[in-house]
Amino acid sequence: MPVKSHILVVDDEADVREVVQLNLRREGYAVSTSDDGAAALEALRKSHFDAAIIDVMMPGMDGLTLCREIRQDPRLTALPILLLTARDSEMDQIIGLEVGADDFVSKSASPRLITTRLKTLLRRSQQEESAGDSLTFGTLVLDRQRREVRSPDGPVPLTSMEYDLLLLLAENPQRVFTREDLLTAIWNEVIVNDRTVDVHIKNLRQKIGAEGSLIETVRGVGYRVRRPA
C-alpha cells in the first residue's frame, strides 16, 4: 500500500500511541511518535509532517501549549492538528480551537473515528485546485492552488480549517450558512456543538483584520459574507 502522508502522534501514554500508530499504519500512513511536547515541536521544525495528533494532557509542555507554539511558527501555520482530549467539556474544546487546533476527539473514541477525523483534515488541506486559480476577498487574495491568503502586507497565516471557511464564504457572497451547513461542509460531519464554528469564525476575523467585518453574523442562524462596498 503506498504511503499517503506522514503523521506525528504525540502522547505520553505508550498504549495510546501504539494503538493510534497501528491503526494509521494499517491505512497506509507513515507514522512517527513522541511522548514529549518539546521534543515533538523540535521534530516538527526539523522534518516534514502532513498532520499532527496531539494529546492535551501531557507533563511538561502540554498539548495546548504545543499547539500554540506550532501556530506561532510561520512554517507550521497550516499544519492540520487533531487534539486528543480526555475531558469532553465544552470549555476545553473551545480553548483547544482558540490556540489553533483544527479539530478534537475524545481519547476514549474508537481508533476508527480518530482515523476518520484525520482523513477529513488531510483531505481539506491537500485538496488540489487548478493552477493560477485565485479569488479576491476585499483586499485579500485567496490562492486556491497553494491554499494561501495574501494581503497587501504579505501572507496571512491561516490554519487549514480557517482557510476552508474563508474560501467557502468568499465563494458564496450573500448566502447565509447555518452552523450546521458549515460543520457539514468543512468537517464533513456535524461534530460536538455549534461553538466549533463560532470559535473558528472568531479566530478567522481576527487574523484577516479589516476584512473580518465582511463576515456577518446572522443572529440565530449562522454567517454570511457581504459584498465589499
C-alpha positions in Angstrom: 0.0 0.0 0.0 1.5 3.3 -1.0 2.3 5.8 1.8 -0.3 8.5 2.0 1.1 11.1 4.5 3.5 11.4 7.4 1.7 11.8 10.7 3.2 12.7 14.1 1.4 11.3 17.1 2.2 13.0 20.4 1.0 11.4 23.6 2.7 10.5 26.9 0.7 7.2 27.2 2.5 4.4 25.4 -0.6 2.3 24.9 -2.4 5.2 23.2 0.5 5.9 20.9 0.7 2.3 19.9 -3.0 1.9 19.2 -3.2 5.1 17.1 0.0 4.3 15.3 -1.1 0.8 14.4 -4.4 1.9 13.0 -2.8 4.7 11.0 -0.2 2.4 9.5 -3.0 -0.1 8.5 -4.4 2.8 6.5 -1.1 3.4 4.7 0.2 6.4 6.7 3.8 6.8 7.7 3.7 7.5 11.5 6.3 8.9 13.9 5.6 9.2 17.6 6.7 11.3 20.6 5.9 11.2 24.3 7.1 14.8 24.9 5.7 18.1 23.7 9.0 19.9 23.5 10.6 17.0 21.6 7.6 16.9 19.3 7.9 20.6 18.5 11.6 20.2 17.6 10.7 17.2 15.3 8.0 19.3 13.6 10.5 22.1 12.9 13.2 19.7 11.6 11.2 17.3 9.5 8.1 17.4 7.2 4.8 16.1 8.6 1.4 16.3 7.0 -0.5 16.4 10.2 -0.2 16.0 14.0 -2.4 14.2 16.5 -1.7 15.7 19.9 -2.8 14.7 23.4 -4.0 17.7 25.5 -2.9 16.4 28.9 0.9 15.8 29.0 3.5 16.6 31.6 6.0 19.4 30.8 4.7 21.1 27.6 1.1 20.1 27.4 -0.9 19.8 24.1 -2.4 23.2 24.2 1.0 24.9 24.7 2.4 22.7 21.9 -0.5 23.7 19.6 0.1 27.4 20.4 3.8 27.1 19.7 3.2 25.4 16.4 0.9 28.2 15.2 3.5 30.8 16.1 5.9 29.2 13.7 5.3 30.6 10.1 6.4 27.2 8.6 3.8 25.3 10.6 0.8 27.6 10.4 -1.2 25.4 8.1 -0.3 22.1 9.7 -3.5 20.2 10.4 -3.8 19.5 14.1 -6.2 17.0 15.7 -6.3 17.2 19.6 -7.0 14.2 21.7 -8.7 15.1 25.0 -9.6 13.0 28.0 -12.1 15.6 29.1 -15.2 16.4 27.0 -16.1 19.7 28.5 -17.1 22.5 26.1 -14.6 24.9 27.6 -11.7 22.5 27.0 -12.8 22.2 23.4 -13.1 25.9 22.9 -9.7 26.6 24.4 -8.2 24.0 22.0 -9.7 25.7 19.0 -8.6 29.1 20.2 -5.0 28.0 20.3 -5.1 26.8 16.8 -6.4 23.2 16.7 -8.4 22.2 13.7 -10.5 19.5 15.4 -10.6 17.4 18.5 -11.8 14.0 19.5 -12.1 12.1 22.8 -9.3 9.7 23.7 -12.0 7.2 24.5 -13.2 7.3 20.9 -12.6 4.4 18.6 -9.3 4.3 16.6 -11.5 4.3 13.5 -13.1 7.6 14.5 -9.7 9.2 15.1 -8.6 8.0 11.7 -11.7 9.3 10.0 -11.3 12.7 11.6 -7.7 12.8 10.4 -8.7 11.8 6.9 -11.1 14.7 6.8 -8.4 17.2 7.9 -5.9 15.8 5.3 -8.5 15.9 2.5 -9.2 19.5 3.1 -5.6 20.5 3.4 -4.4 18.6 0.4 -7.2 19.5 -2.0 -5.8 20.4 -5.3 -7.1 23.2 -7.4 -6.3 24.4 -11.0 -3.1 26.4 -11.3 -3.4 30.1 -11.1 -7.0 29.9 -9.7 -7.5 32.8 -7.3 -10.3 34.7 -5.6 -10.3 38.2 -4.2 -12.0 39.0 -0.9 -11.8 42.7 -0.2 -8.1 43.4 -0.3 -7.2 39.8 0.2 -6.3 37.3 -2.5 -7.1 33.6 -1.9 -4.8 31.3 -3.9 -6.6 28.0 -4.4 -3.7 26.1 -5.7 -1.4 26.9 -2.8 -4.2 27.3 -0.3 -2.7 30.6 0.8 -4.2 34.0 1.6 -2.3 37.2 0.8 -2.9 40.7 2.0 -1.2 43.9 0.7 1.2 43.5 3.6 2.0 39.9 2.9 0.8 36.3 3.7 -2.0 35.9 6.2 -1.3 32.8 8.4 -4.4 30.7 8.5 -5.0 27.2 9.7 -6.3 24.7 7.2 -9.8 24.9 8.6 -9.8 28.7 8.7 -8.7 28.8 5.1 -11.6 26.4 4.1 -14.1 28.5 6.0 -13.0 31.7 4.4 -12.9 30.2 0.9 -16.4 28.8 1.3 -17.9 32.1 2.5 -16.0 34.1 -0.1 -17.2 31.9 -2.9 -20.8 32.4 -1.9 -21.3 36.1 -1.0 -24.7 36.9 0.4 -25.6 33.3 1.1 -26.5 32.6 4.7 -24.8 29.4 6.0 -26.2 27.9 9.2 -23.6 26.5 11.6 -24.7 23.0 10.7 -24.1 23.9 7.0 -20.6 24.9 7.8 -19.9 21.9 10.0 -21.1 19.6 7.3 -19.2 21.3 4.5 -15.9 21.8 6.3 -15.7 18.9 8.8 -17.7 16.6 6.6 -20.0 15.9 9.6 -21.8 17.6 12.4 -19.5 17.5 15.4 -20.0 18.2 19.1 -21.7 21.6 19.0 -22.1 24.9 17.3 -19.3 26.6 19.2 -16.8 24.9 17.0 -17.8 27.1 14.1 -18.1 30.2 16.3 -14.6 29.9 17.6 -13.1 29.3 14.1 -15.0 32.4 12.8 -13.7 34.5 15.7 -10.1 33.4 15.0 -10.6 34.0 11.3 -11.9 37.5 11.7 -9.0 38.4 13.9 -6.4 37.2 11.5 -7.8 38.8 8.4 -8.1 42.3 10.0 -10.4 44.8 8.5 -11.7 42.2 6.1 -13.2 40.4 9.1 -16.1 42.8 9.1 -17.2 41.4 5.8 -18.2 38.2 7.6 -21.5 39.0 9.2 -23.3 37.1 11.9 -26.9 36.3 11.1 -28.4 36.2 14.6 -29.9 32.9 15.5 -29.0 31.4 12.2 -25.3 31.5 11.2 -23.0 33.6 9.0 -22.8 35.2 5.6 -20.4 37.4 3.7 -21.5 40.8 2.5 -20.1 42.2 -0.7 -17.4 44.9 -0.1 -18.7 48.4 -0.7 
